[in-house]
Amino acid sequence: MTTLLLAVHVMVALFLIFIVLIQSGKGAELGAAFGGSSQTLFGSRGSATFFSKLTTIAAVAFMLTSLSLAIVSTKGGSVVKTTTVKEKTDTPAAQGPISGGGVQPSQQPPQMPAQPAGK
């Protein structure tokens, strides 16, 4: 059921994108504000066109399929509940100094051999 609902949701989303891109923008009349008629700048456009009604229907269908997918996916359960927890194993402590760069006070650097006096 989730697969079918997801397929319908994707098709509705693509249809909604297509319908929105087909329509002419309202910004074409906005240019009239700079020297032309301003009656339709932010006023009503008249009755709704066929494409605007189709856009509303597609948007409602998109919202309903989104809500349905959310409800169906929560009824499936959580991934966290189905996974098993592995028993933790003890790891041995790391050897050596933590800083890694300095000489520990208990450790002395190796002594250099003494130079012969005759040379």
C-alpha positions in Angstrom: 0.0 0.0 0.0 2.9 2.4 0.8 4.4 1.8 -2.6 1.1 2.5 -4.4 0.6 5.7 -2.3 4.1 6.8 -3.0 3.7 6.3 -6.7 0.5 8.4 -6.7 2.2 11.0 -4.6 5.1 11.3 -7.1 2.7 11.6 -10.0 0.7 14.3 -8.3 3.8 16.2 -7.5 5.1 16.1 -11.1 1.6 17.1 -12.3 1.5 20.0 -9.9 4.9 21.2 -11.0 3.8 21.0 -14.7 0.6 22.9 -14.1 2.4 25.7 -12.2 5.0 26.0 -14.9 2.5 26.2 -17.7 0.6 29.2 -16.2 1.5 32.7 -17.1 2.9 34.6 -14.2 1.2 37.5 -12.4 4.4 39.4 -12.5 3.8 40.4 -16.1 1.3 43.0 -15.0 3.6 44.2 -12.3 5.7 46.1 -14.9 2.7 48.4 -15.5 3.4 50.0 -12.1 6.4 51.8 -13.6 4.6 53.9 -16.2 1.4 52.1 -17.2 -1.9 51.2 -15.7 -1.9 50.1 -12.1 -5.5 48.8 -11.9 -4.4 45.2 -11.9 -1.2 45.6 -9.9 -2.4 43.8 -6.7 -6.1 43.8 -7.4 -8.4 40.9 -8.3 -7.9 39.0 -11.6 -11.5 38.3 -12.1 -12.9 34.7 -12.1 -10.6 31.8 -11.6 -9.2 30.3 -14.8 -9.2 26.6 -15.6 -5.5 26.3 -14.8 -5.9 27.9 -11.4 -8.8 25.5 -10.5 -6.6 22.6 -11.7 -3.7 23.9 -9.6 -5.9 24.0 -6.5 -7.2 20.4 -7.1 -3.6 19.2 -7.6 -2.4 21.0 -4.5 -5.2 19.5 -2.3 -4.4 16.0 -3.8 -0.7 16.6 -3.0 -1.4 17.5 0.6 -3.7 14.5 1.1 -1.2 12.1 -0.3 1.5 13.6 1.9 -0.7 13.3 5.0 -1.6 9.7 4.1 2.1 8.8 3.6 2.9 10.2 7.0 0.2 8.3 8.7 1.0 5.0 6.9 4.7 5.3 7.7 4.2 5.9 11.4 2.0 2.7 11.7 4.9 0.6 10.3 6.8 1.0 13.6 10.2 2.3 14.4 13.5 1.1 13.1 15.0 1.5 16.6 12.5 -1.0 18.1 13.3 -3.7 15.6 17.1 -3.5 15.9 19.0 -5.7 18.4 21.6 -4.3 20.7 24.9 -6.2 20.6 26.7 -6.8 23.9 29.5 -4.5 24.5 32.9 -6.1 24.6 35.7 -4.8 26.8 38.6 -3.3 24.9 42.1 -3.4 26.5 43.5 -0.1 27.6 45.8 1.7 25.2 49.5 1.4 25.8 51.8 4.4 26.0 51.4 8.0 27.0 48.2 9.8 26.2 49.9 12.9 24.8 52.1 10.8 22.6 54.8 13.4 22.1 56.6 14.1 25.3 58.9 12.0 27.5 57.3 10.7 30.7 59.1 11.7 33.9 59.8 8.0 34.8 61.5 7.4 31.4 64.9 8.7 30.7 66.3 9.2 27.2 69.2 6.8 26.3 72.6 7.9 27.3 75.1 8.7 24.6 78.5 6.8 24.9 81.4 8.8 26.1 83.9 10.0 23.5 87.5 8.5 23.8 89.9 11.1 25.1 92.7 10.3 22.7 91.1 11.7 19.6 
